Amino acid sequence: ALHAFDARLRRTPKERTAMPCYGFLDFCGGRDDARDPELEFKASPTEQDLLHWQYDALLEMRSQVGPVEDKDLLRFLVARKWHVPAAVEQFHAMQIWRKTNQVERWRRNAPGPTGPDAAADAAEDPRLSRDNIEMFPQLRLVENWPDEGAHVYFGQALAFGFDKKGQPIQIQNGGLAGWRFAELLRHVGGREKVVKSLIRFQELQAARMEESSRRLGRPITKQVVITNAAGMPLRPHPQAVATFKDFLFISSRYYPESLAVLFIVNAPVFFVAFYRLIQSWLDPADQLPITYGGTVDFDILGETWSREDCDKFLADCQRALRPDHVQSPSKVENQYEQFQAFPKYWIVAVVCFAYFMSGFLF
């Protein structure tokens, strides 16, 4: 965190004020592992942007993998501590995995519209947003599920807002999702399909990074994750632990250096031991940039929305995204009034938590 803060201080006042606030405070964090914190913002780094041995490593990897954007090569190089053979091996493994599992389909079959203008329109549409922040970008940016509402209800995760750097934020209600995991398994039909839904969410965040990159004119390659661990089951479902372990491997192996920081709030007393167990599953080079602690009161849908509420609202959002769909102002107003049931206090609480963490870190 201090490394990232030092990088911000080196920016000129003009550069600092030019970074737009898009939904939340400026979360920051990460590992100090001989990386240049400004690398992620350069589409094609020059020799002046890197140490000479880093630039040589980039050139060597370019020659081995072919025409790939430098920002993607850098993610693998940083993940493997600039060891080119290891970075190349991981990159090729990622390509094989994506082809084998047809990962490209999620974004290829997205209904759209896509792009910065489409995102801005969705954020301004009261049927699709909350306080001018798009609520369900998955309806535009990835292939739709026939049961979108059920996945929101059971999974308790939202792709909601951006930090000041333009990094997309993912908010999770992990405690409640833990209690609903058995129902989710029954609904989707097994652990493999739960993992598939998590991969789909990763592709959604990648699509949001791309839109943010186009909006800001510089590469955005990371996301921020905020997880509410309040009420986490003391004995989680065995399949939940196995699923989480599978997803950690997929994230670190095939989406390296795509997590800016993971905030855990309302962590129960046993969480530290659980986190140490999680770390033991990962390659030392893939350790999570994580901050846990603090107590806030926030919710994501939570107990206030039933599964039927989720199904109805997301179906209404899907209709609103159709080009041929026109909804009368009275219906829009009524729907927005119904949406006021969505708890407001968690947004305020997350901002308060960010303020607390900024004081704690700096």
Secondary structure, DSSP 8 states (H G I E B T S, - for coil): -HHHHHHHHTS-HHHHHTS---BS--------SS--TTGGG-SS--GGGS-HHHHHHHHHHHHHH-S--HHHHHHHHHHTTT-HHHHHHHHHHHHHHHHHTTTTHHHHT-----SHHHHHHHHH-TTTEETTEES-THHHHS---TTHHHHHHHH-EEEEEE-TT--EEEEE-HHHHHHTHHHHHHHHTSHHHHHHHHHHHHHHHHHHHHHHHHHHTS----EEEEEE-TT--SS--HHHHHHHHHHHHHHHHHSTT-EEEEEEES--TTHHHHHHHHHHHS-GGG---EEE-------SSGGGS-HHHHHHHHHHHHHHTSTT----HHHHHHHHHHHTTS-SHHHHHHHHHHHHHHHHH-
